């Protein structure tokens, strides 16, 4: 993988983290309809900021390697870990009854996928010594 390809993968990962933060993190369905709670109604504000820093770091290093690749990689791992933590916590906390069904929303999965992509891309953005 070339440096530019790695930077583009990292940039896309940061974008996925940000997009996933605006999408549903919890979906509640009942006989009255469906309610989606986006990440922005809670901790998604942090993942938006992290995704923005990831994307900015990748954009800055599109043309040439920079020494900040490890910060971008750590933020990618943090976003993926945070998403997995939320998925696990929500899966345990959500209660399903006969009339109400609740599930983890797809936005959290996008945060995790984006974080992993950003971390993998950042590993390949390392400057050669």
Backbone as XML, in Angstrom:
<?xml version="1.0"?>
<chain id="A" units="angstrom">
  <residue number="1" name="UNK">
    <atom name="N" x="0.855" y="-1.175" z="0.000"/>
    <atom name="CA" x="0.000" y="0.000" z="0.000"/>
    <atom name="C" x="0.898" y="1.235" z="0.000"/>
  </residue>
  <residue number="2" name="UNK">
    <atom name="N" x="0.622" y="2.139" z="-0.918"/>
    <atom name="CA" x="1.400" y="3.373" z="-0.968"/>
    <atom name="C" x="0.968" y="4.305" z="0.162"/>
  </residue>
  <residue number="3" name="UNK">
    <atom name="N" x="1.806" y="5.303" z="0.389"/>
    <atom name="CA" x="1.478" y="6.264" z="1.453"/>
    <atom name="C" x="0.170" y="6.985" z="1.145"/>
  </residue>
  <residue number="4" name="UNK">
    <atom name="N" x="-0.016" y="7.366" z="-0.107"/>
    <atom name="CA" x="-1.239" y="8.090" z="-0.472"/>
    <atom name="C" x="-2.479" y="7.215" z="-0.274"/>
  </residue>
  <residue number="5" name="UNK">
    <atom name="N" x="-2.387" y="5.944" z="-0.632"/>
    <atom name="CA" x="-3.515" y="5.030" z="-0.427"/>
    <atom name="C" x="-3.827" y="4.874" z="1.064"/>
  </residue>
  <residue number="6" name="UNK">
    <atom name="N" x="-2.781" y="4.790" z="1.876"/>
    <atom name="CA" x="-2.972" y="4.671" z="3.319"/>
    <atom name="C" x="-3.632" y="5.931" z="3.877"/>
  </residue>
  <residue number="7" name="UNK">
    <atom name="N" x="-3.214" y="7.089" z="3.391"/>
    <atom name="CA" x="-3.808" y="8.345" z="3.856"/>
    <atom name="C" x="-5.276" y="8.436" z="3.444"/>
  </residue>
  <residue number="8" name="UNK">
    <atom name="N" x="-5.593" y="7.955" z="2.249"/>
    <atom name="CA" x="-6.987" y="7.975" z="1.786"/>
    <atom name="C" x="-7.835" y="7.016" z="2.622"/>
  </residue>
  <residue number="9" name="UNK">
    <atom name="N" x="-7.277" y="5.830" z="2.946"/>
    <atom name="CA" x="-7.992" y="4.885" z="3.815"/>
    <atom name="C" x="-8.245" y="5.503" z="5.187"/>
  </residue>
  <residue number="10" name="UNK">
    <atom name="N" x="-7.244" y="6.189" z="5.716"/>
    <atom name="CA" x="-7.395" y="6.837" z="7.018"/>
    <atom name="C" x="-8.420" y="7.963" z="6.954"/>
  </residue>
  <residue number="11" name="UNK">
    <atom name="N" x="-8.378" y="8.739" z="5.885"/>
    <atom name="CA" x="-9.350" y="9.818" z="5.690"/>
    <atom name="C" x="-10.772" y="9.253" z="5.610"/>
  </residue>
  <residue number="12" name="UNK">
    <atom name="N" x="-10.929" y="8.167" z="4.870"/>
    <atom name="CA" x="-12.251" y="7.531" z="4.765"/>
    <atom name="C" x="-12.699" y="6.983" z="6.127"/>
  </residue>
  <residue number="13" name="UNK">
    <atom name="N" x="-11.758" y="6.427" z="6.890"/>
    <atom name="CA" x="-12.088" y="5.929" z="8.227"/>
    <atom name="C" x="-12.570" y="7.048" z="9.132"/>
  </residue>
  <residue number="14" name="UNK">
    <atom name="N" x="-11.887" y="8.198" z="9.093"/>
    <atom name="CA" x="-12.315" y="9.349" z="9.882"/>
    <atom name="C" x="-13.698" y="9.829" z="9.472"/>
  </residue>
  <residue number="15" name="UNK">
    <atom name="N" x="-13.949" y="9.815" z="8.153"/>
    <atom name="CA" x="-15.271" y="10.222" z="7.662"/>
    <atom name="C" x="-16.351" y="9.254" z="8.135"/>
  </residue>
  <residue number="16" name="UNK">
    <atom name="N" x="-16.056" y="7.951" z="8.124"/>
    <atom name="CA" x="-17.032" y="6.965" z="8.604"/>
    <atom name="C" x="-17.330" y="7.145" z="10.084"/>
  </residue>
  <residue number="17" name="UNK">
    <atom name="N" x="-16.299" y="7.464" z="10.865"/>
    <atom name="CA" x="-16.514" y="7.708" z="12.294"/>
    <atom name="C" x="-17.464" y="8.894" z="12.471"/>
  </residue>
  <residue number="18" name="UNK">
    <atom name="N" x="-17.229" y="9.963" z="11.721"/>
    <atom name="CA" x="-18.103" y="11.144" z="11.846"/>
    <atom name="C" x="-19.515" y="10.846" z="11.362"/>
  </residue>
  <residue number="19" name="UNK">
    <atom name="N" x="-19.652" y="10.186" z="10.223"/>
    <atom name="CA" x="-20.980" y="9.876" z="9.678"/>
    <atom name="C" x="-21.748" y="8.971" z="10.635"/>
  </residue>
  <residue number="20" name="UNK">
    <atom name="N" x="-21.058" y="7.936" z="11.153"/>
    <atom name="CA" x="-21.704" y="7.020" z="12.094"/>
    <atom name="C" x="-22.189" y="7.710" z="13.350"/>
  </residue>
  <residue number="21" name="UNK">
    <atom name="N" x="-21.540" y="8.812" z="13.713"/>
    <atom name="CA" x="-21.940" y="9.557" z="14.911"/>
    <atom name="C" x="-23.282" y="10.256" z="14.734"/>
  </residue>
  <residue number="22" name="UNK">
    <atom name="N" x="-23.648" y="10.570" z="13.507"/>
    <atom name="CA" x="-24.924" y="11.230" z="13.234"/>
    <atom name="C" x="-26.057" y="10.236" z="13.008"/>
  </residue>
  <residue number="23" name="UNK">
    <atom name="N" x="-25.723" y="8.988" z="12.801"/>
    <atom name="CA" x="-26.721" y="7.962" z="12.498"/>
    <atom name="C" x="-27.230" y="7.319" z="13.795"/>
  </residue>
  <residue number="24" name="UNK">
    <atom name="N" x="-28.286" y="6.486" z="13.700"/>
    <atom name="CA" x="-28.866" y="5.882" z="14.904"/>
    <atom name="C" x="-27.889" y="4.978" z="15.650"/>
  </residue>
  <residue number="25" name="UNK">
    <atom name="N" x="-27.833" y="5.175" z="16.961"/>
    <atom name="CA" x="-27.053" y="4.305" z="17.846"/>
    <atom name="C" x="-27.972" y="3.339" z="18.571"/>
  </residue>
  <residue number="26" name="UNK">
    <atom name="N" x="-29.230" y="3.713" z="18.724"/>
    <atom name="CA" x="-30.236" y="2.853" z="19.354"/>
    <atom name="C" x="-31.520" y="2.983" z="18.543"/>
  </residue>
  <residue number="27" name="UNK">
    <atom name="N" x="-32.166" y="1.857" z="18.304"/>
    <atom name="CA" x="-33.458" y="1.838" z="17.625"/>
    <atom name="C" x="-34.465" y="1.170" z="18.553"/>
  </residue>
  <residue number="28" name="UNK">
    <atom name="N" x="-35.581" y="1.858" z="18.800"/>
    <atom name="CA" x="-36.647" y="1.330" z="19.656"/>
    <atom name="C" x="-37.905" y="1.220" z="18.803"/>
  </residue>
  <residue number="29" name="UNK">
    <atom name="N" x="-38.483" y="0.012" z="18.743"/>
    <atom name="CA" x="-39.682" y="-0.224" z="17.942"/>
    <atom name="C" x="-40.823" y="-0.706" z="18.836"/>
  </residue>
  <residue number="30" name="UNK">
    <atom name="N" x="-42.003" y="-0.163" z="18.573"/>
    <atom name="CA" x="-43.193" y="-0.609" z="19.301"/>
    <atom name="C" x="-44.369" y="-0.574" z="18.333"/>
  </residue>
  <residue number="31" name="UNK">
    <atom name="N" x="-45.525" y="-0.879" z="18.851"/>
    <atom name="CA" x="-46.731" y="-0.825" z="18.035"/>
    <atom name="C" x="-47.065" y="0.589" z="17.574"/>
  </residue>
  <residue number="32" name="UNK">
    <atom name="N" x="-46.484" y="1.588" z="18.215"/>
    <atom name="CA" x="-46.748" y="2.980" z="17.872"/>
    <atom name="C" x="-45.771" y="3.531" z="16.843"/>
  </residue>
  <residue number="33" name="UNK">
    <atom name="N" x="-44.730" y="2.790" z="16.526"/>
    <atom name="CA" x="-43.752" y="3.254" z="15.547"/>
    <atom name="C" x="-42.333" y="2.958" z="15.991"/>
  </residue>
  <residue number="34" name="UNK">
    <atom name="N" x="-41.438" y="3.664" z="15.378"/>
    <atom name="CA" x="-40.012" y="3.445" z="15.629"/>
    <atom name="C" x="-39.344" y="4.757" z="16.025"/>
  </residue>
  <residue number="35" name="UNK">
    <atom name="N" x="-38.448" y="4.678" z="16.983"/>
    <atom name="CA" x="-37.667" y="5.836" z="17.410"/>
    <atom name="C" x="-36.200" y="5.485" z="17.246"/>
  </residue>
  <residue number="36" name="UNK">
    <atom name="N" x="-35.452" y="6.352" z="16.573"/>
    <atom name="CA" x="-34.012" y="6.190" z="16.425"/>
    <atom name="C" x="-33.319" y="7.275" z="17.230"/>
  </residue>
  <residue number="37" name="UNK">
    <atom name="N" x="-32.371" y="6.865" z="18.073"/>
    <atom name="CA" x="-31.584" y="7.830" z="18.839"/>
    <atom name="C" x="-30.190" y="7.895" z="18.236"/>
  </residue>
  <residue number="38" name="UNK">
    <atom name="N" x="-29.860" y="9.046" z="17.701"/>
    <atom name="CA" x="-28.560" y="9.236" z="17.053"/>
    <atom name="C" x="-27.466" y="9.423" z="18.093"/>
  </residue>
  <residue number="39" name="UNK">
    <atom name="N" x="-26.250" y="9.212" z="17.658"/>
    <atom name="CA" x="-25.118" y="9.408" z="18.539"/>
    <atom name="C" x="-24.990" y="10.828" z="19.037"/>
  </residue>
  <residue number="40" name="UNK">
    <atom name="N" x="-25.503" y="11.777" z="18.271"/>
    <atom name="CA" x="-25.402" y="13.188" z="18.661"/>
    <atom name="C" x="-26.260" y="13.519" z="19.873"/>
  </residue>
  <residue number="41" name="UNK">
    <atom name="N" x="-27.145" y="12.612" z="20.260"/>
    <atom name="CA" x="-27.946" y="12.865" z="21.460"/>
    <atom name="C" x="-27.207" y="12.427" z="22.723"/>
  </residue>
  <residue number="42" name="UNK">
    <atom name="N" x="-25.953" y="12.054" z="22.572"/>
    <atom name="CA" x="-25.163" y="11.619" z="23.726"/>
    <atom name="C" x="-23.679" y="11.738" z="23.446"/>
  </residue>
  <residue number="43" name="UNK">
    <atom name="N" x="-22.981" y="10.619" z="23.580"/>
    <atom name="CA" x="-21.525" y="10.597" z="23.458"/>
    <atom name="C" x="-21.012" y="10.735" z="22.029"/>
  </residue>
  <residue number="44" name="UNK">
    <atom name="N" x="-21.887" y="10.773" z="21.065"/>
    <atom name="CA" x="-21.466" y="10.915" z="19.674"/>
    <atom name="C" x="-20.726" y="12.203" z="19.394"/>
  </residue>
  <residue number="45" name="UNK">
    <atom name="N" x="-20.905" y="13.186" z="20.239"/>
    <atom name="CA" x="-20.169" y="14.450" z="20.083"/>
    <atom name="C" x="-18.663" y="14.183" z="20.142"/>
  </residue>
  <residue number="46" name="UNK">
    <atom name="N" x="-18.240" y="13.278" z="21.012"/>
    <atom name="CA" x="-16.816" y="12.960" z="21.139"/>
    <atom name="C" x="-16.296" y="12.239" z="19.905"/>
  </residue>
  <residue number="47" name="UNK">
    <atom name="N" x="-17.103" y="11.329" z="19.356"/>
    <atom name="CA" x="-16.648" y="10.600" z="18.176"/>
    <atom name="C" x="-16.635" y="11.499" z="16.945"/>
  </residue>
  <residue number="48" name="UNK">
    <atom name="N" x="-17.504" y="12.495" z="16.905"/>
    <atom name="CA" x="-17.449" y="13.459" z="15.800"/>
    <atom name="C" x="-16.118" y="14.206" z="15.847"/>
  </residue>
  <residue number="49" name="UNK">
    <atom name="N" x="-15.736" y="14.666" z="17.030"/>
    <atom name="CA" x="-14.462" y="15.372" z="17.187"/>
    <atom name="C" x="-13.276" y="14.491" z="16.848"/>
  </residue>
  <residue number="50" name="UNK">
    <atom name="N" x="-13.300" y="13.243" z="17.334"/>
    <atom name="CA" x="-12.214" y="12.314" z="17.028"/>
    <atom name="C" x="-12.121" y="12.014" z="15.549"/>
  </residue>
  <residue number="51" name="UNK">
    <atom name="N" x="-13.266" y="11.803" z="14.912"/>
    <atom name="CA" x="-13.280" y="11.551" z="13.470"/>
    <atom name="C" x="-12.768" y="12.735" z="12.679"/>
  </residue>
  <residue number="52" name="UNK">
    <atom name="N" x="-13.095" y="13.941" z="13.146"/>
    <atom name="CA" x="-12.614" y="15.144" z="12.460"/>
    <atom name="C" x="-11.094" y="15.266" z="12.562"/>
  </residue>
  <residue number="53" name="UNK">
    <atom name="N" x="-10.543" y="14.969" z="13.730"/>
    <atom name="CA" x="-9.082" y="15.030" z="13.904"/>
    <atom name="C" x="-8.402" y="13.955" z="13.057"/>
  </residue>
  <residue number="54" name="UNK">
    <atom name="N" x="-8.998" y="12.760" z="13.008"/>
    <atom name="CA" x="-8.455" y="11.685" z="12.161"/>
    <atom name="C" x="-8.432" y="12.130" z="10.705"/>
  </residue>
  <residue number="55" name="UNK">
    <atom name="N" x="-9.561" y="12.648" z="10.224"/>
    <atom name="CA" x="-9.649" y="13.068" z="8.829"/>
    <atom name="C" x="-8.684" y="14.212" z="8.527"/>
  </residue>
  <residue number="56" name="UNK">
    <atom name="N" x="-8.575" y="15.161" z="9.441"/>
    <atom name="CA" x="-7.661" y="16.286" z="9.242"/>
    <atom name="C" x="-6.214" y="15.808" z="9.201"/>
  </residue>
  <residue number="57" name="UNK">
    <atom name="N" x="-5.847" y="14.915" z="10.120"/>
    <atom name="CA" x="-4.487" y="14.374" z="10.131"/>
    <atom name="C" x="-4.163" y="13.618" z="8.860"/>
  </residue>
  <residue number="58" name="UNK">
    <atom name="N" x="-5.127" y="12.866" z="8.345"/>
    <atom name="CA" x="-4.914" y="12.128" z="7.095"/>
    <atom name="C" x="-4.819" y="13.083" z="5.915"/>
  </residue>
  <residue number="59" name="UNK">
    <atom name="N" x="-5.647" y="14.124" z="5.908"/>
    <atom name="CA" x="-5.629" y="15.084" z="4.810"/>
    <atom name="C" x="-4.294" y="15.824" z="4.746"/>
  </residue>
  <residue number="60" name="UNK">
    <atom name="N" x="-3.779" y="16.197" z="5.915"/>
    <atom name="CA" x="-2.508" y="16.922" z="5.973"/>
    <atom name="C" x="-1.369" y="16.065" z="5.428"/>
  </residue>
  <residue number="61" name="UNK">
    <atom name="N" x="-1.439" y="14.766" z="5.639"/>
    <atom name="CA" x="-0.336" y="13.906" z="5.209"/>
    <atom name="C" x="-0.624" y="13.181" z="3.894"/>
  </residue>
  <residue number="62" name="UNK">
    <atom name="N" x="-1.553" y="13.691" z="3.092"/>
    <atom name="CA" x="-1.823" y="13.072" z="1.790"/>
    <atom name="C" x="-0.596" y="13.096" z="0.882"/>
  </residue>
  <residue number="63" name="UNK">
    <atom name="N" x="0.115" y="14.210" z="0.864"/>
    <atom name="CA" x="1.237" y="14.359" z="-0.061"/>
    <atom name="C" x="2.554" y="13.845" z="0.487"/>
  </residue>
  <residue number="64" name="UNK">
    <atom name="N" x="2.732" y="13.955" z="1.790"/>
    <atom name="CA" x="4.012" y="13.535" z="2.370"/>
    <atom name="C" x="3.779" y="12.970" z="3.760"/>
  </residue>
  <residue number="65" name="UNK">
    <atom name="N" x="4.618" y="12.012" z="4.143"/>
    <atom name="CA" x="4.484" y="11.441" z="5.494"/>
    <atom name="C" x="4.757" y="12.486" z="6.572"/>
  </residue>
  <residue number="66" name="UNK">
    <atom name="N" x="4.025" y="12.381" z="7.653"/>
    <atom name="CA" x="4.233" y="13.273" z="8.794"/>
    <atom name="C" x="4.470" y="12.434" z="10.043"/>
  </residue>
  <residue number="67" name="UNK">
    <atom name="N" x="4.947" y="13.078" z="11.075"/>
    <atom name="CA" x="5.230" y="12.351" z="12.311"/>
    <atom name="C" x="3.984" y="12.141" z="13.158"/>
  </residue>
  <residue number="68" name="UNK">
    <atom name="N" x="2.851" y="12.674" z="12.759"/>
    <atom name="CA" x="1.626" y="12.547" z="13.540"/>
    <atom name="C" x="0.816" y="11.302" z="13.229"/>
  </residue>
  <residue number="69" name="UNK">
    <atom name="N" x="1.379" y="10.378" z="12.450"/>
    <atom name="CA" x="0.625" y="9.177" z="12.072"/>
    <atom name="C" x="0.177" y="8.389" z="13.296"/>
  </residue>
  <residue number="70" name="UNK">
    <atom name="N" x="0.986" y="8.361" z="14.343"/>
    <atom name="CA" x="0.657" y="7.557" z="15.523"/>
    <atom name="C" x="-0.512" y="8.151" z="16.297"/>
  </residue>
  <residue number="71" name="UNK">
    <atom name="N" x="-0.649" y="9.497" z="16.270"/>
    <atom name="CA" x="-1.798" y="10.128" z="16.940"/>
    <atom name="C" x="-3.091" y="9.732" z="16.227"/>
  </residue>
  <residue number="72" name="UNK">
    <atom name="N" x="-3.032" y="9.778" z="14.901"/>
    <atom name="CA" x="-4.197" y="9.405" z="14.100"/>
    <atom name="C" x="-4.542" y="7.934" z="14.340"/>
  </residue>
  <residue number="73" name="UNK">
    <atom name="N" x="-3.524" y="7.085" z="14.410"/>
    <atom name="CA" x="-3.755" y="5.667" z="14.670"/>
    <atom name="C" x="-4.372" y="5.413" z="16.039"/>
  </residue>
  <residue number="74" name="UNK">
    <atom name="N" x="-3.868" y="6.122" z="17.049"/>
    <atom name="CA" x="-4.437" y="5.970" z="18.394"/>
    <atom name="C" x="-5.878" y="6.457" z="18.451"/>
  </residue>
  <residue number="75" name="UNK">
    <atom name="N" x="-6.167" y="7.545" z="17.767"/>
    <atom name="CA" x="-7.552" y="8.030" z="17.738"/>
    <atom name="C" x="-8.471" y="7.031" z="17.027"/>
  </residue>
  <residue number="76" name="UNK">
    <atom name="N" x="-7.964" y="6.398" z="15.973"/>
    <atom name="CA" x="-8.744" y="5.369" z="15.293"/>
    <atom name="C" x="-9.036" y="4.195" z="16.213"/>
  </residue>
  <residue number="77" name="UNK">
    <atom name="N" x="-8.015" y="3.753" z="16.941"/>
    <atom name="CA" x="-8.221" y="2.670" z="17.905"/>
    <atom name="C" x="-9.178" y="3.088" z="19.015"/>
  </residue>
  <residue number="78" name="UNK">
    <atom name="N" x="-9.056" y="4.334" z="19.456"/>
    <atom name="CA" x="-9.950" y="4.831" z="20.509"/>
    <atom name="C" x="-11.390" y="4.854" z="20.021"/>
  </residue>
  <residue number="79" name="UNK">
    <atom name="N" x="-11.617" y="5.305" z="18.786"/>
    <atom name="CA" x="-12.979" y="5.342" z="18.238"/>
    <atom name="C" x="-13.552" y="3.930" z="18.127"/>
  </residue>
  <residue number="80" name="UNK">
    <atom name="N" x="-12.741" y="2.990" z="17.628"/>
    <atom name="CA" x="-13.211" y="1.609" z="17.501"/>
    <atom name="C" x="-13.487" y="1.009" z="18.876"/>
  </residue>
  <residue number="81" name="UNK">
    <atom name="N" x="-12.593" y="1.233" z="19.828"/>
    <atom name="CA" x="-12.792" y="0.714" z="21.180"/>
    <atom name="C" x="-14.000" y="1.311" z="21.859"/>
  </residue>
  <residue number="82" name="UNK">
    <atom name="N" x="-14.189" y="2.616" z="21.678"/>
    <atom name="CA" x="-15.347" y="3.286" z="22.264"/>
    <atom name="C" x="-16.640" y="2.736" z="21.666"/>
  </residue>
  <residue number="83" name="UNK">
    <atom name="N" x="-16.643" y="2.538" z="20.351"/>
    <atom name="CA" x="-17.820" y="1.980" z="19.698"/>
    <atom name="C" x="-18.141" y="0.582" z="20.193"/>
  </residue>
  <residue number="84" name="UNK">
    <atom name="N" x="-17.104" y="-0.253" z="20.323"/>
    <atom name="CA" x="-17.325" y="-1.606" z="20.836"/>
    <atom name="C" x="-17.822" y="-1.585" z="22.280"/>
  </residue>
  <residue number="85" name="UNK">
    <atom name="N" x="-17.266" y="-0.671" z="23.074"/>
    <atom name="CA" x="-17.715" y="-0.514" z="24.461"/>
    <atom name="C" x="-19.201" y="-0.143" z="24.500"/>
  </residue>
  <residue number="86" name="UNK">
    <atom name="N" x="-19.602" y="0.799" z="23.643"/>
    <atom name="CA" x="-21.009" y="1.224" z="23.605"/>
    <atom name="C" x="-21.913" y="0.099" z="23.113"/>
  </residue>
  <residue number="87" name="UNK">
    <atom name="N" x="-21.464" y="-0.626" z="22.086"/>
    <atom name="CA" x="-22.266" y="-1.736" z="21.558"/>
    <atom name="C" x="-22.488" y="-2.782" z="22.643"/>
  </residue>
  <residue number="88" name="UNK">
    <atom name="N" x="-21.434" y="-3.141" z="23.339"/>
    <atom name="CA" x="-21.537" y="-4.141" z="24.400"/>
    <atom name="C" x="-22.440" y="-3.654" z="25.530"/>
  </residue>
  <residue number="89" name="UNK">
    <atom name="N" x="-22.248" y="-2.410" z="25.950"/>
    <atom name="CA" x="-23.063" y="-1.860" z="27.034"/>
    <atom name="C" x="-24.525" y="-1.745" z="26.665"/>
  </residue>
  <residue number="90" name="UNK">
    <atom name="N" x="-24.783" y="-1.295" z="25.444"/>
    <atom name="CA" x="-26.182" y="-1.157" z="25.016"/>
    <atom name="C" x="-26.845" y="-2.515" z="24.836"/>
  </residue>
  <residue number="91" name="UNK">
    <atom name="N" x="-26.105" y="-3.471" z="24.301"/>
    <atom name="CA" x="-26.687" y="-4.801" z="24.090"/>
    <atom name="C" x="-27.113" y="-5.422" z="25.415"/>
  </residue>
  <residue number="92" name="UNK">
    <atom name="N" x="-26.355" y="-5.154" z="26.479"/>
    <atom name="CA" x="-26.718" y="-5.682" z="27.792"/>
    <atom name="C" x="-27.859" y="-4.893" z="28.429"/>
  </residue>
  <residue number="93" name="UNK">
    <atom name="N" x="-27.907" y="-3.594" z="28.164"/>
    <atom name="CA" x="-28.876" y="-2.732" z="28.841"/>
    <atom name="C" x="-30.250" y="-2.727" z="28.169"/>
  </residue>
  <residue number="94" name="UNK">
    <atom name="N" x="-30.299" y="-2.987" z="26.876"/>
    <atom name="CA" x="-31.575" y="-2.906" z="26.168"/>
    <atom name="C" x="-32.481" y="-4.052" z="26.580"/>
  </residue>
  <residue number="95" name="UNK">
    <atom name="N" x="-33.704" y="-3.694" z="26.889"/>
    <atom name="CA" x="-34.702" y="-4.666" z="27.326"/>
    <atom name="C" x="-35.720" y="-4.861" z="26.207"/>
  </residue>
  <residue number="96" name="UNK">
    <atom name="N" x="-35.987" y="-6.093" z="25.857"/>
    <atom name="CA" x="-37.011" y="-6.390" z="24.862"/>
    <atom name="C" x="-38.199" y="-7.048" z="25.544"/>
  </residue>
  <residue number="97" name="UNK">
    <atom name="N" x="-39.376" y="-6.555" z="25.215"/>
    <atom name="CA" x="-40.610" y="-7.150" z="25.727"/>
    <atom name="C" x="-41.455" y="-7.575" z="24.538"/>
  </residue>
  <residue number="98" name="UNK">
    <atom name="N" x="-42.658" y="-8.024" z="24.812"/>
    <atom name="CA" x="-43.541" y="-8.416" z="23.721"/>
    <atom name="C" x="-43.955" y="-7.221" z="22.872"/>
  </residue>
  <residue number="99" name="UNK">
    <atom name="N" x="-44.054" y="-6.054" z="23.484"/>
    <atom name="CA" x="-44.550" y="-4.885" z="22.752"/>
    <atom name="C" x="-43.454" y="-3.913" z="22.339"/>
  </residue>
  <residue number="100" name="UNK">
    <atom name="N" x="-42.304" y="-4.001" z="22.971"/>
    <atom name="CA" x="-41.221" y="-3.067" z="22.652"/>
    <atom name="C" x="-39.962" y="-3.845" z="22.314"/>
  </residue>
  <residue number="101" name="UNK">
    <atom name="N" x="-39.393" y="-3.542" z="21.162"/>
    <atom name="CA" x="-38.135" y="-4.137" z="20.733"/>
    <atom name="C" x="-37.102" y="-3.022" z="20.612"/>
  </residue>
  <residue number="102" name="UNK">
    <atom name="N" x="-35.918" y="-3.264" z="21.105"/>
    <atom name="CA" x="-34.852" y="-2.281" z="20.981"/>
    <atom name="C" x="-33.578" y="-2.984" z="20.517"/>
  </residue>
  <residue number="103" name="UNK">
    <atom name="N" x="-32.769" y="-2.258" z="19.766"/>
    <atom name="CA" x="-31.545" y="-2.852" z="19.240"/>
    <atom name="C" x="-30.483" y="-1.766" z="19.064"/>
  </residue>
  <residue number="104" name="UNK">
    <atom name="N" x="-29.255" y="-2.219" z="18.943"/>
    <atom name="CA" x="-28.141" y="-1.314" z="18.680"/>
    <atom name="C" x="-28.270" y="-0.837" z="17.241"/>
  </residue>
  <residue number="105" name="UNK">
    <atom name="N" x="-28.150" y="0.474" z="17.032"/>
    <atom name="CA" x="-28.282" y="1.054" z="15.702"/>
    <atom name="C" x="-27.028" y="0.890" z="14.858"/>
  </residue>
  <residue number="106" name="UNK">
    <atom name="N" x="-27.187" y="1.038" z="13.550"/>
    <atom name="CA" x="-26.084" y="0.820" z="12.619"/>
    <atom name="C" x="-25.024" y="1.914" z="12.675"/>
  </residue>
  <residue number="107" name="UNK">
    <atom name="N" x="-25.331" y="3.052" z="13.256"/>
    <atom name="CA" x="-24.344" y="4.121" z="13.369"/>
    <atom name="C" x="-23.142" y="3.719" z="14.208"/>
  </residue>
  <residue number="108" name="UNK">
    <atom name="N" x="-23.381" y="2.973" z="15.279"/>
    <atom name="CA" x="-22.280" y="2.509" z="16.120"/>
    <atom name="C" x="-21.366" y="1.548" z="15.377"/>
  </residue>
  <residue number="109" name="UNK">
    <atom name="N" x="-21.951" y="0.706" z="14.538"/>
    <atom name="CA" x="-21.133" y="-0.219" z="13.761"/>
    <atom name="C" x="-20.245" y="0.545" z="12.773"/>
  </residue>
  <residue number="110" name="UNK">
    <atom name="N" x="-20.781" y="1.618" z="12.204"/>
    <atom name="CA" x="-19.970" y="2.448" z="11.300"/>
    <atom name="C" x="-18.817" y="3.120" z="12.041"/>
  </residue>
  <residue number="111" name="UNK">
    <atom name="N" x="-19.060" y="3.537" z="13.275"/>
    <atom name="CA" x="-17.992" y="4.141" z="14.081"/>
    <atom name="C" x="-16.862" y="3.137" z="14.277"/>
  </residue>
  <residue number="112" name="UNK">
    <atom name="N" x="-17.210" y="1.892" z="14.589"/>
    <atom name="CA" x="-16.193" y="0.862" z="14.802"/>
    <atom name="C" x="-15.436" y="0.570" z="13.506"/>
  </residue>
  <residue number="113" name="UNK">
    <atom name="N" x="-16.148" y="0.390" z="12.410"/>
    <atom name="CA" x="-15.500" y="0.104" z="11.125"/>
    <atom name="C" x="-14.589" y="1.261" z="10.725"/>
  </residue>
  <residue number="114" name="UNK">
    <atom name="N" x="-15.070" y="2.485" z="10.893"/>
    <atom name="CA" x="-14.250" y="3.654" z="10.561"/>
    <atom name="C" x="-13.008" y="3.756" z="11.422"/>
  </residue>
  <residue number="115" name="UNK">
    <atom name="N" x="-13.149" y="3.462" z="12.707"/>
    <atom name="CA" x="-11.996" y="3.504" z="13.603"/>
    <atom name="C" x="-10.941" y="2.478" z="13.234"/>
  </residue>
  <residue number="116" name="UNK">
    <atom name="N" x="-11.375" y="1.272" z="12.894"/>
    <atom name="CA" x="-10.435" y="0.221" z="12.487"/>
    <atom name="C" x="-9.754" y="0.613" z="11.178"/>
  </residue>
  <residue number="117" name="UNK">
    <atom name="N" x="-10.518" y="1.126" z="10.216"/>
    <atom name="CA" x="-9.933" y="1.555" z="8.940"/>
    <atom name="C" x="-8.912" y="2.669" z="9.155"/>
  </residue>
  <residue number="118" name="UNK">
    <atom name="N" x="-9.236" y="3.614" z="10.020"/>
    <atom name="CA" x="-8.316" y="4.718" z="10.297"/>
    <atom name="C" x="-7.030" y="4.214" z="10.939"/>
  </residue>
  <residue number="119" name="UNK">
    <atom name="N" x="-7.150" y="3.285" z="11.876"/>
    <atom name="CA" x="-5.966" y="2.743" z="12.545"/>
    <atom name="C" x="-5.084" y="1.961" z="11.574"/>
  </residue>
  <residue number="120" name="UNK">
    <atom name="N" x="-5.705" y="1.144" z="10.731"/>
    <atom name="CA" x="-4.928" y="0.381" z="9.751"/>
    <atom name="C" x="-4.256" y="1.300" z="8.735"/>
  </residue>
  <residue number="121" name="UNK">
    <atom name="N" x="-4.987" y="2.308" z="8.290"/>
    <atom name="CA" x="-4.393" y="3.267" z="7.363"/>
    <atom name="C" x="-3.243" y="4.026" z="7.997"/>
  </residue>
  <residue number="122" name="UNK">
    <atom name="N" x="-3.406" y="4.413" z="9.250"/>
    <atom name="CA" x="-2.354" y="5.166" z="9.938"/>
    <atom name="C" x="-1.090" y="4.330" z="10.085"/>
  </residue>
  <residue number="123" name="UNK">
    <atom name="N" x="-1.247" y="3.039" z="10.340"/>
    <atom name="CA" x="-0.068" y="2.166" z="10.439"/>
    <atom name="C" x="0.729" y="2.167" z="9.137"/>
  </residue>
  <residue number="124" name="UNK">
    <atom name="N" x="0.040" y="2.271" z="8.024"/>
    <atom name="CA" x="0.707" y="2.289" z="6.726"/>
    <atom name="C" x="1.155" y="3.686" z="6.298"/>
  </residue>
  <residue number="125" name="UNK">
    <atom name="N" x="0.841" y="4.699" z="7.084"/>
    <atom name="CA" x="1.261" y="6.075" z="6.787"/>
    <atom name="C" x="2.605" y="6.405" z="7.420"/>
  </residue>
  <residue number="126" name="UNK">
    <atom name="N" x="3.169" y="5.457" z="8.169"/>
    <atom name="CA" x="4.441" y="5.732" z="8.845"/>
    <atom name="C" x="5.496" y="6.155" z="7.843"/>
  </residue>
  <residue number="127" name="UNK">
    <atom name="N" x="6.276" y="7.180" z="8.181"/>
    <atom name="CA" x="7.376" y="7.562" z="7.301"/>
    <atom name="C" x="8.466" y="6.489" z="7.331"/>
  </residue>
  <residue number="128" name="UNK">
    <atom name="N" x="9.076" y="6.261" z="6.192"/>
    <atom name="CA" x="10.158" y="5.279" z="6.134"/>
    <atom name="C" x="11.411" y="5.876" z="6.741"/>
  </residue>
  <residue number="129" name="UNK">
    <atom name="N" x="12.138" y="5.047" z="7.507"/>
    <atom name="CA" x="13.346" y="5.558" z="8.141"/>
    <atom name="C" x="14.587" y="5.022" z="7.477"/>
  </residue>
</chain>
